[in-house]
Amino acid sequence: MAWKVNKKVADVAQEGPGLVFVVYPEALATMPGSTFWSIFFFLMLLTIGLDSSFAGSEAVITGVSDEVPLFEKHREIFVACLFTFYFFAAGLATCTQGGFYIVQLLDSYAAGYSLMLAVFLECIAVSWIYGISRICQDIHEMLGFTPGIFWRICWKWVSPAAVLFIIIYGIVNYAPLEVNKYVYPGWANGIGWLIAASSMSCMPLMAIYKFIRTSGTIRQRFKKLITPYRDTQAEKRAKAAGIIVTSSDDHVHVHNNGKS
């Protein structure tokens, strides 16, 4: 394509929506059986978009329904209202003449830093707080085999380190958003950071809320909040039966009359 239009490859294959909706269709048009490949290409885009939309929406629907019984009783109405707002109200602005720049703003801020922070905290919560040994036990109970040492190292060390590196690298090399030689003004980048903060702030704010609501000293609160739920239930049952319970990083030990 670059040779055909007498341009450099970097000028032809640019990132963003233009790559998907301009460059790729033009490339498919030059291939034998272009109609066949074009149909499959846009079907692929449609299925990817639907999959991403349903996955994100289901996470919101399930979380809110679990916390608010009213929404669980009227799930159909709640889902209809959510999708109406999500697809129409939120997407209406992207259909305007400046919708291309709004899409770029959302793509750069809403799907960047907030997603990486959520993934990093998830790695820490699952691999370090819940524990690799518990994960392997759960997998063995469900699938009948235990993950090897390679997966354990990746889950506990490689994945958190890689995600943290991406976050730090993005912050260090941050620059105001620019699309097709158009530099977004300061207020637009400010809106982008507010959009990112709207999701990133939920995690530390909920942690602070839970810490304040939990009884005990600072150390006791912290220990309660990082203890997996099934361990706390085991301790409650053990105390009710008069059994002494001690815990390590990945295991709970039950002692009864000097026996464990």
C-alpha positions, 0 to 999 in steps of 0.5 A: 500500500505504501508503494501504491500511494508513494508514501512511507509505511509509517505514514500509511499504517497509523494507529487508531480508528483509521488503521481499522476502518481505512488502512485495513479495508484498503489493504483487503481491497487489493487482495484476491477475493476481497469481498470474502475477506472484507465480510469476515474482517468486519464480522470479526470487528463486530464480534470483538466489540460485542464481546468486550461490551458484554464482558464489561457490562456483565461485570457491572450488572453482577456487582451492582445486583449483588449489592442492591437486592432491588436491582436483582429482583428487577434485573431486566429493567436494570439491564435495559436502563443500563444498556440504554444509557451505555449505548445511547447516552454515552455513545451519542457524543461519539457520533458527532463531528468531533466524535473521532476525537472523543473516541481517542480521548476515551481510548487513551485515558479510560482504557489505559491507566485505569485498566493497568491499575486494576490488573496490577491490584488484581495480581497482588490480591490473587497471588499475594493475599489469597495465595498461590497455594490456595489457587493451586488447591482450587484448580486441583479441586476443579480440574484434577491437576496442579499448575506447574512451577512456571505458572506459579512464578508468572502469577506471583512475580512476572505478571505483577512486575510486568504490569507495574513496569508498564504503569511506570513507563507510561507515567514517565513518558506521558505526553499530552494526547495528540492525534493526526498532528492535533494536540488536545488542549489542557482542559481536554486532557484534564477531562481525560484524567478525570475519566481515568480517576473515576474508575481508579479512585473506586479501588482505594476509596473502597479500601479506605471505607472498609478499613474505617468500618472494620473494628479493632486496632490498625494491625487487626483491621489490616489483618482482617481485611487481607484474610481470605473469606474462607479462612475467616469462616474457618476461624469462626467455626473453630472458635465456636467449637473451642478449637485453637486456630493459627494461620500462615501465609497460605494455610490455616492450621487447626489445633485441638488439645495439642493436636493439629 
